[in-house]
Amino acid sequence: MNKRADFTQSLEQSAFWMPFTSNRQFKKAPRLLARAEGMYYWTPEGRQILDACAGLWCVNAGHCRPKIVEAIQKQAAEMDFAPTFQMGHPIAFEFADRLAEIAPQGFKRVFFTNSGSESVDSALKIALAYHRARGEPQRFRLIGRERGYHGVNFGGISVGGLSHNRKHFGPGVAGVDHIRHTHDISRNAYSRGTPANGVELADDLERLCALHDASTIAAVIVEPVAGSAGVLIPPKGYLERLREICTKHGILLIYDEVITGFGRLGKPFGSQKVGVMPDLFTTAKGMTNGAVPMGGVFVRDSIYEAFMQGPDGIELFHGYTYSGHPLACAAGIATLDTYQEEGLLERATSLEKHWEDAIHSLKGLPNVIDIRNCGLMGAIEFSPKPGAPGSRGYNALVKCFEAGVLTRYTADTLAFSPPLIVEKNQIDQIFETVGRVLKTLD
Ligand SMILES: Cc1ncc(COP(=O)(O)O)c(C=O)c1O
């Protein structure tokens, strides 16, 4: 046992207020990770855990990849920090240009942030400022979708549609409304890939256009595939319809690609997989393979250009001390090198069928009411235990961890998103283990 393992004895008094965690439960029975490499974590006691979640949907190239590790070490020794407000450093420009090379056509500008939440709030602010810059300041409304997850800052929880993340924190940003979510087990249970039913749900945006007057709406934000709410895949034709309505009314469409970016769906970005383009999109997580916090907002060239009119001066009064941090940019460039050398941004496509068959093989196990998949994302939903909703999801997570597989849960849904280096035998191992656990689940 290494020295760091000793403190597990006394976690109940630890100063660490853990995020999105049941602190008291966890500190009584911790699940600790001490080391990682490739597809695996190891606990402080040396137990190997197969990572079926890419950490938290972010370690797309697998853990502790040497090129990324070396790049961070080298950059930390060469220049630890440099400002990007009215100053610059070459590596930030280099990384932005590298990102523009893999972005969809017409998205050649990226604004750096430090997280998905910051990307979301930055994108919402850019959308509002864009309309103002081009003489439509009355467009102040922001539209989200029920069950959407857009991080935890005030903009993100306001447009977000997860009740627990909203209800404790007051009224949020003014002028926000939501369209209906697309999750419909009664019609689409056990869909393989894109569900067939529900295109008409996109018309809900027309309802809000009529209610608020479309000329007051600045932007609509959705995840191309919702991740944190439990892998909710939009039905066939839905994103096309949403795009049409936005274009018709001059509303910006923002994709939150914090999870779907960087190869998760088999293309560099989710928009390229679904074939429907947004006007802005947010990223984070896989941008640096999770190794250094970083995010970015990509915008259409025309949006950037709208800010570049008028006399010289600061065009956007927005930015973070750590926007374009040297360590993050170094990690990002090495991450892109790794993705590209190993074909990881497309690899989900070749594994998708195997992944789909493996996860759907769990149909029929006790309490399972839906299984869904898209790219290298998947979810298994359980019927809620009477009187204890969410407990089956939590217990499944704990038991999977005890059985050597790291998963994620939201309420009664278990979610999966392995590093994109996953091999077929590891996919089989994930779902064989989960299958065994589900047979024991109360
Ligand atoms: C779609 C989406 N947006 C935003 C976020 C927030 O990202 P972060 O936790 O880096 O702030 C997440 C995180 O899971 C996400 O899935």
The ligand as a Tripos MOL2 file, in Angstrom:
@<TRIPOS>MOLECULE
LIG
   16    16     1     0     0
SMALL
NO_CHARGES

@<TRIPOS>ATOM
      1 C1        -22.9620   19.0710  -22.3590 C.3       1 LIG1
      2 C2        -22.1790   19.6120  -21.2170 C.ar      1 LIG1
      3 N1        -22.0340   20.9420  -21.0920 N.ar      1 LIG1
      4 C3        -21.3290   21.4820  -20.0890 C.ar      1 LIG1
      5 C4        -20.7220   20.6890  -19.1570 C.ar      1 LIG1
      6 C5        -19.9590   21.3160  -18.0310 C.3       1 LIG1
      7 O1        -18.6170   21.0600  -18.1500 O.3       1 LIG1
      8 P1        -17.6430   21.3410  -16.8910 P.3       1 LIG1
      9 O2        -17.9740   20.3320  -15.8620 O.co2     1 LIG1
     10 O3        -16.2760   21.1730  -17.4930 O.co2     1 LIG1
     11 O4        -17.8840   22.7400  -16.4450 O.co2     1 LIG1
     12 C6        -20.8400   19.2970  -19.2440 C.ar      1 LIG1
     13 C7        -20.2020   18.4200  -18.2600 C.2       1 LIG1
     14 O5        -20.4440   17.2430  -18.1890 O.2       1 LIG1
     15 C8        -21.5980   18.7460  -20.2960 C.ar      1 LIG1
     16 O6        -21.7650   17.4390  -20.4220 O.3       1 LIG1
@<TRIPOS>BOND
     1     1     2 1
     2     2     3 ar
     3     2    15 ar
     4     3     4 ar
     5     4     5 ar
     6     5     6 1
     7     5    12 ar
     8     6     7 1
     9     7     8 1
    10     8     9 2
    11     8    10 1
    12     8    11 1
    13    12    13 1
    14    12    15 ar
    15    13    14 2
    16    15    16 1
@<TRIPOS>SUBSTRUCTURE
     1 LIG1         1 GROUP 0 **** ****
